[in-house]
Amino acid sequence: MTFKAVFSLVKQLYISEKLRLIKWMVPEIERELVVVRPTLGKSLWGLCADLGMAPSAAEIDEVSG
């Protein structure tokens, strides 16, 4: 069934039935969003882990000053 067909049927409902449908659909959609939520992969810390230790502020001052 297409979206247009479903929407056409929903438009024929009384307002009280439309509201009841929305109350039922919102939790369903929220559950799907939790399951489908994409993972971001590695954090920036994880992406930079192979670079080793970062220089401290004191070391940077020493080199630049």
KABELSUL-V222505 format. One record per pair of residues at least 12 apart in sequence whose ideal C-beta (glycine too) atoms are under 10 Angstrom apart, sorted by sequence separation. I is the first residue (numbers start at 1). J is the second residue. D is the distance in whole Angstrom. If there is no record, write none. Layout:
I,J,D / I,J,D
//
This chain:
10,22,10
//
